């Protein structure tokens, strides 16, 4: 059996922290050949898509064998794990992967759903589970929302890992100029949400695999920052799911399965859904380190059940 991981250059991956590395190593433990490429290595020849790919020996991390150009139809599963931004190159790669999908190759996550589920906007499907939220580009509408909710956060729709997230109050000096800047003078919409002060107690990342929550961590902001993202220095702590969080997972479960979203990371703050991460959800290493369980092995077992 052969898996292809479409990722950022493998030389840039920190195997101690990276969830893609965890999944590759778990695959290898099941005697699955692990191959890697970047989105730029995909190419179409007529109705066949090929990948200039490298077989990787990933345990110990990592030794690479000779590059080989292989039709995607020869792989049993393709993991699309390229980190955001979801730009033109990313979107074109999903179209190429869709060609392989039509030939019967399992692609994780489903290419059309990767395009459809912006990691901020996707959560709006469940707005009743979220804090008060507006997505807009008009400065006056965003300022009005901030006045009503008194303290807010602004999130760029294409951001990742907490990058560019700003906290404002209705009386913040220069709020109008700040919103003008982040919306590129009203050219781009942004997400604004009511600030949840309980974030200081943690922002929970829950990994959902084929509709089932299989692990979670609580991420605590550090150093006076309100952002809990691990990439921003948040501290991972062991946690369990509350009844409310289990209910949220249950509500999302079948929709994810219907949409071909096999591997998803949702973020929940104080019992409210914040984001739905579908491109390259992280947190596996931290969950494994805190629980002493090989969650990545569970992911591969669940995947093999549906291939």
C-alpha positions as CSV (number, residue, x, y, z in Angstrom):
1,X,0.0,0.0,0.0
2,X,1.2,3.5,-0.9
3,X,0.3,6.9,0.6
4,X,1.3,10.2,-0.9
5,X,1.6,13.2,1.4
6,X,1.2,16.6,-0.4
7,X,3.0,18.9,2.0
8,X,5.4,21.8,2.4
9,X,9.0,20.8,1.7
10,X,9.8,17.9,4.0
11,X,13.1,19.4,4.9
12,X,11.2,22.2,6.7
13,X,9.1,19.9,8.8
14,X,9.9,19.6,12.5
15,X,9.1,16.0,13.2
16,X,8.9,16.6,17.0
17,X,6.0,18.9,16.6
18,X,4.4,18.3,13.2
19,X,1.2,16.4,12.8
20,X,2.0,15.4,9.2
21,X,5.2,13.8,10.5
22,X,3.2,11.9,13.1
23,X,0.8,10.6,10.4
24,X,3.6,9.6,8.1
25,X,5.3,7.7,10.8
26,X,2.1,6.0,11.8
27,X,1.6,5.0,8.2
28,X,5.0,3.5,8.1
29,X,4.3,1.5,11.2
30,X,1.5,-0.2,9.2
31,X,4.0,-1.1,6.5
32,X,2.6,1.5,4.2
33,X,5.0,3.1,1.7
34,X,5.3,6.8,2.5
35,X,5.8,9.2,-0.4
36,X,5.9,13.0,-0.4
37,X,5.6,15.9,-2.8
38,X,4.7,19.6,-2.8
39,X,1.7,21.0,-4.7
40,X,4.2,22.3,-7.3
41,X,5.2,18.7,-8.0
42,X,1.7,17.9,-9.4
43,X,1.2,17.9,-13.2
44,X,-1.5,16.8,-15.6
45,X,-0.8,14.8,-18.7
46,X,-4.1,14.5,-20.5
47,X,-6.5,13.0,-18.1
48,X,-3.8,11.6,-15.8
49,X,-2.2,13.5,-12.9
50,X,1.4,12.7,-11.9
51,X,3.5,13.6,-9.0
52,X,7.2,14.1,-8.9
53,X,7.5,12.4,-5.6
54,X,10.1,11.1,-3.2
55,X,9.8,7.9,-1.1
56,X,10.6,8.7,2.5
57,X,11.9,6.6,5.3
58,X,10.4,8.4,8.2
59,X,11.4,6.4,11.3
60,X,13.9,7.6,12.3
61,X,13.2,11.0,10.7
62,X,14.0,11.3,7.7
63,X,15.9,9.8,4.8
64,X,14.8,10.4,1.2
65,X,15.2,8.1,-1.7
66,X,15.4,9.0,-5.4
67,X,12.8,11.2,-6.9
68,X,10.3,9.4,-9.1
69,X,7.3,10.7,-11.2
70,X,4.3,8.5,-10.4
71,X,0.7,8.6,-11.6
72,X,-1.5,9.6,-8.7
73,X,-3.8,6.6,-9.5
74,X,-1.1,4.3,-8.2
75,X,-1.5,5.6,-4.6
76,X,-4.1,4.1,-2.3
77,X,-4.5,7.4,-0.4
78,X,-3.4,11.0,-0.9
79,X,-3.1,13.3,2.1
80,X,-3.4,17.0,1.2
81,X,-1.6,18.6,4.1
82,X,-0.1,21.8,2.6
83,X,-0.3,24.6,5.2
84,X,-2.3,27.7,4.4
85,X,-2.5,30.2,2.9
86,X,-5.2,28.8,0.6
87,X,-4.0,30.8,-2.4
88,X,-4.3,30.2,-6.2
89,X,-1.6,27.5,-6.1
90,X,-3.3,25.6,-3.4
91,X,-6.7,25.8,-5.1
92,X,-5.2,24.6,-8.4
93,X,-3.6,21.7,-6.6
94,X,-7.0,20.6,-5.2
95,X,-8.4,20.5,-8.8
96,X,-5.5,18.3,-9.9
97,X,-6.1,16.0,-6.9
98,X,-9.7,15.8,-7.9
99,X,-8.7,14.1,-11.1
100,X,-7.1,11.3,-9.0
101,X,-10.2,11.2,-6.9
102,X,-12.3,10.5,-9.9
103,X,-10.1,7.6,-10.7
104,X,-10.9,6.1,-7.3
105,X,-8.0,7.4,-5.1
106,X,-9.0,8.4,-1.6
107,X,-8.0,12.0,-1.0
108,X,-7.9,13.3,2.6
109,X,-9.5,15.8,2.9
110,X,-11.9,15.8,-0.1
111,X,-10.6,18.4,-2.6
112,X,-13.9,20.1,-3.2
113,X,-14.5,20.4,0.5
114,X,-11.1,22.0,1.0
115,X,-12.2,24.6,-1.4
116,X,-15.6,25.1,0.1
117,X,-14.7,25.1,3.8
118,X,-12.7,28.3,4.6
119,X,-11.4,27.7,8.1
120,X,-13.1,30.9,9.4
121,X,-16.3,31.0,7.2
122,X,-17.0,27.2,7.4
123,X,-18.0,27.6,11.0
124,X,-20.8,30.0,10.0
125,X,-22.8,26.9,9.1
126,X,-23.1,26.5,12.8
127,X,-23.5,30.1,13.9
128,X,-25.8,29.1,16.7
129,X,-22.8,27.4,18.3
130,X,-20.6,30.5,18.0
131,X,-20.0,33.8,19.8
132,X,-21.7,36.8,18.1
133,X,-20.0,37.1,14.7
134,X,-20.0,39.4,11.7
135,X,-18.1,39.0,8.4
136,X,-17.9,42.3,6.5
137,X,-15.7,44.7,4.7
138,X,-17.6,47.9,5.5
139,X,-15.9,49.9,8.2
140,X,-19.1,51.4,9.6
141,X,-20.7,48.0,10.0
142,X,-17.7,46.6,11.8
143,X,-17.5,49.6,14.1
144,X,-21.2,49.3,14.8
145,X,-20.7,45.6,15.7
146,X,-17.8,46.5,18.0
147,X,-19.9,49.1,19.8
148,X,-22.7,46.6,20.4
149,X,-20.3,43.9,21.7
150,X,-17.8,46.3,23.5
151,X,-14.8,44.1,23.0
152,X,-14.0,42.1,19.9
153,X,-11.4,40.2,17.9
154,X,-10.8,40.7,14.2
155,X,-9.6,37.7,12.2
156,X,-8.2,37.8,8.6
157,X,-10.1,35.1,6.6
158,X,-6.9,33.7,5.1
159,X,-4.9,33.7,8.3
160,X,-3.5,30.7,10.2
161,X,-2.1,30.0,13.7
162,X,-3.4,33.3,15.1
163,X,-1.5,35.4,12.7
164,X,-3.0,38.9,12.2
165,X,-5.7,38.4,14.9
166,X,-6.4,41.7,16.6
167,X,-8.2,42.5,19.9
168,X,-10.1,45.8,20.1
169,X,-12.6,47.6,22.4
170,X,-15.3,49.9,21.1
171,X,-13.2,52.8,22.4
172,X,-9.8,51.7,21.1
173,X,-7.8,54.6,19.7
174,X,-7.6,54.5,15.9
175,X,-10.2,51.7,15.6
176,X,-11.4,53.2,12.3
177,X,-7.9,53.3,10.8
178,X,-7.2,49.8,12.1
179,X,-10.3,48.4,10.4
180,X,-9.5,50.3,7.2
181,X,-6.0,48.7,7.3
182,X,-7.1,45.1,7.9
183,X,-9.9,45.3,5.3
184,X,-7.5,46.9,2.7
185,X,-9.7,50.0,2.6
186,X,-12.9,47.9,2.5
187,X,-11.7,45.7,-0.3
188,X,-11.6,42.5,1.8
189,X,-14.0,41.1,4.3
190,X,-12.8,40.1,7.7
191,X,-14.4,38.2,10.6
192,X,-15.2,40.1,13.8
193,X,-16.3,38.2,16.9
194,X,-17.3,39.2,20.4
195,X,-14.2,38.6,22.6
196,X,-14.6,35.7,25.0
197,X,-12.6,36.6,28.1
198,X,-12.7,32.9,29.2
199,X,-10.0,32.3,26.6
200,X,-7.5,32.9,29.3
201,X,-8.6,29.5,30.7
202,X,-8.0,27.9,27.3
203,X,-8.9,27.3,23.7
204,X,-9.6,23.7,23.1
205,X,-8.4,21.9,20.0
206,X,-10.4,18.8,19.3
207,X,-9.3,16.3,16.6
208,X,-12.3,14.7,14.8
209,X,-11.5,11.7,12.6
210,X,-14.2,10.2,10.4
211,X,-16.8,12.0,12.5
212,X,-15.4,10.9,15.9
213,X,-13.5,13.0,18.4
214,X,-10.3,11.0,19.2
215,X,-8.2,13.5,21.1
216,X,-8.0,17.0,22.5
217,X,-5.7,19.6,24.1
218,X,-6.4,22.8,25.9
219,X,-4.2,25.7,24.7
220,X,-3.5,28.4,27.3
221,X,-2.4,31.9,26.2
222,X,1.0,33.0,27.6
223,X,2.9,36.1,28.3
224,X,0.0,38.5,28.3
225,X,-1.1,37.5,24.8
226,X,-4.8,36.7,24.3
227,X,-4.0,34.3,21.5
228,X,-3.7,30.7,22.6
229,X,-2.4,29.2,19.3
230,X,0.6,27.0,19.8
231,X,2.3,28.8,17.0
232,X,1.9,32.0,19.1
233,X,3.4,30.4,22.2
234,X,0.3,29.0,23.7
235,X,0.9,26.2,26.2
236,X,-0.7,22.8,25.6
237,X,-2.4,21.1,28.6
238,X,-4.1,17.8,29.0
239,X,-7.9,18.0,29.0
240,X,-11.1,16.1,28.6
241,X,-14.3,17.0,26.8
242,X,-17.3,18.6,28.5
243,X,-20.8,17.6,27.8
244,X,-21.2,20.8,25.7
245,X,-18.1,20.0,23.7
246,X,-19.3,16.4,23.1
247,X,-22.6,17.8,21.9
248,X,-20.9,20.2,19.4
249,X,-18.8,17.3,18.0
250,X,-22.0,15.2,17.7
251,X,-23.7,17.9,15.8
252,X,-20.8,18.3,13.3
253,X,-20.0,14.7,12.9
254,X,-22.3,13.5,10.1
255,X,-21.9,16.7,8.2
256,X,-18.1,16.2,8.1
257,X,-18.6,12.6,7.0
258,X,-21.0,13.7,4.3
259,X,-18.5,16.3,3.0
260,X,-15.5,14.0,3.0
261,X,-13.8,15.8,5.8
262,X,-12.0,12.8,7.4
263,X,-9.5,14.7,9.5
264,X,-10.6,17.9,11.1
265,X,-9.5,20.1,14.0
266,X,-12.2,22.2,15.6
267,X,-11.5,25.0,18.1
268,X,-13.9,25.6,21.1
269,X,-13.7,28.4,23.6
270,X,-15.9,28.4,26.7
271,X,-18.3,26.0,25.0
272,X,-18.5,28.0,21.8
273,X,-17.3,26.9,18.4
274,X,-14.5,29.2,17.1
275,X,-13.0,27.6,13.9
276,X,-13.2,24.5,11.8
277,X,-9.7,23.6,10.5
278,X,-9.6,21.3,7.5
279,X,-6.4,22.1,5.5
280,X,-3.7,20.7,7.8
281,X,-5.0,20.5,11.4
282,X,-2.4,20.3,14.0
283,X,-2.2,19.1,17.6
284,X,-1.4,15.3,17.2
285,X,2.0,15.5,18.8
286,X,0.8,17.5,21.8
287,X,-2.2,15.2,22.3
288,X,0.1,12.1,22.2
289,X,2.7,13.6,24.5
290,X,0.1,14.5,27.1
291,X,-2.0,11.4,26.9
292,X,0.8,8.8,26.3
293,X,-1.4,7.4,23.5
294,X,-0.5,7.0,19.8
295,X,-3.5,8.9,18.4
296,X,-1.9,9.1,15.0
297,X,-1.9,5.2,14.9
298,X,-5.7,5.4,15.6
299,X,-6.1,7.8,12.7
300,X,-4.4,5.4,10.2
301,X,-6.5,2.5,11.5
302,X,-9.7,4.4,11.0
303,X,-8.5,5.4,7.5
304,X,-7.7,1.8,6.5
305,X,-11.3,0.9,7.5
306,X,-12.7,3.1,4.7
307,X,-10.2,2.8,1.9
